Amino acid sequence: MRVKEVKRKLSGERLEYDCELLERSDRHAVLRYRLPHAAQVADLTLPDGTVTYAHYWTDRSFNVYHWIAPDGRTLAYYVNLGDQVALHPDRVEWRDLAVDILVTSDGRTQILDTDELEDVPPGLRREIGTVREQVVAGLRTVIPEVAEATRRLRTEAAPQEDSDGGPRTPRY
């Protein structure tokens, strides 16, 4: 089923992405999005054909993009600090709190986009700092949780992914 990811930035800008809904419950959703072209995030190159498995929770102050290369390898996990997650029948909406955490496949962690906080009110800036500390402290449990959920969804969707040109499930 096709749905939109609607990302609202602190500046008020609204970005929409056409995605495939893979799973949804009252408090959690997973979307799949294929990058239309290669992209660069910090020192990480996402090749053309990279697939994002985007995991959202209504009761967490973040979401996680699990980036899978066209050959099936995990490239990285991109943790967006965010809130106001709403799971609608036709879209997943959330507010981007600017700061992101990149966890590469070799375990390196980088905090990104802190420069975007310059114009953020001090109270919200402190709140974002607290959320960042909590998320970093919980990465050791969140990353394996996301990896396992993505693996399960890729295994379940393998025939569909194969038929639409998506990544094939790697042999474990």
N, C-alpha and C positions, 0 to 999 in steps of 0.2 A: 504494500500500500504506500502510495506517495504522500508525503507530508512536508511541511516547511519547518526548518529550524529558523526561528526568529530571534536574533541577537540584538539586544538594545544596549548601546554603549552609554557610558555616563554622560557623554556630550549630548545625548538625545538622538544620535544617529541610529537608524534601524537598518540592519542587514538581514536578508533572507536567503536561504539556501534550500534548494529542492533536494530532498532526501528520501530514502526508503525507510519506513518504520519496520524494525525487526522484532521489537518486543515492547510491550507497555503493560504496566500495572497502575494501581492508584498512586504509587510513589516513585516509580522508576520507568525510564524508557531508554531504548537503544535505537539510534538511527545509523544508517549507513550512507556515506557520501563519497563519491569518487571525485578526486581533484581533477579539474578539467585541463590542467597544465602543471608543469613542474613548479615548485615553490621553494623558497628559502626561509627557514626559521632559525634565527641565530646562526650557528655554524652547521646546521643540519640541512641537507638538500632532500626534499621530497620529490622523487621522480614523477614524471607524468604517469598516471595510472595508479598512484597511491590511493588506497582506500582508507577512509576514516570510519571507525566504529565509535560513535559518540554516545557516551553513557551519561544520563542525567538523573538526578534524584531531587525530589521536592523537599527532602529533609536534610540536605547537605549544602554547604556553602561553596560548592565547586561542581564542575563537571569534568569529565576526562575524555579526550580524543585519543584513541589508540590507533596509531598510524601503521598500516601494513603495506609493505612494498609490493609491487606487481609479482615478485617471485615468492611471496608468502611470508617473508621475514618481518618481524617487528622492527620498525625504524625507531619509534619513540612513543612516549606517552606525554600528552600535552594537557596539563591541568589548568583549566580556566577558573580563576576565582570568580564566583558568580552567585547571584541569589534571585529571588522572585521567579523561581521556576514554575511554569504552569504547563500542564500536559493536557492539551486539547485534542479532540478527535482528528483535526486536520493540521495541527502544528504543535511544536514544542517551543515555548517562549522562555527567555531568561535574560537577566540583566548582567552584563559583563562588568566586573569590578576592576578591570584594566590589568591587574597583575596576573602573570601566568608563570607556571612552573614547567620546565621542559626536563623530562627524564629520558635520557637516551638509552638505547638497548644495552650499552656497556655500563649503565648505572650512574653516569654523570648527571648531576642535577644543576640546573641553571634557573635563577629567578629572572624573569623578563618583564619589560615594560614598566619598571618602577618610575621611569621618567614621566609617564602619563598621569602620575598622581599630583603633579605640581599645582594644578588648578582645582584639585578636589578639596572640599571643605575639611578642616582639621579633624572634626569628629568622625567623618566617613573614612578619612585617611588612617586614623587610629584603628577603626573597626577592620579595615582591609589588612592592616599590619597584624592584628590579632588572628584573623582568619588565615593569613599566610603562615604564621607560626604553627597553628593547629594542623593545617594541611600538610606542611613539611613533616611534622612529627608523625603523621599518620600514613605517610607514603608507603611504608613497608607492608602495610596491610591492604591499602587501596590498590596498589599496582597489581599484586597477585589476584585480587578479586576481579579486577577489570580484565586481566589476561585470561583468566579462566572463563569468564562470561563471553568474551570475544571468541575464544577457541570453541566453546559450545555452539555459539550462534553461527560461526563459520562452518562447522561440521554439519549442523542442521540445514544450512542454506546452500551447501556445496553444489547440488545439482542446478539450483537456480543461478548461482553465481557463474557456474561454468557456461550455462546457456546464454547469459547476457554479456559474456566477455569479461566478467569479474575475475578476481583472483581465485585460483583453485586452492582447495584445502591442502596444506602440506601433509606429507606422510610422517606421522610421529612414530 
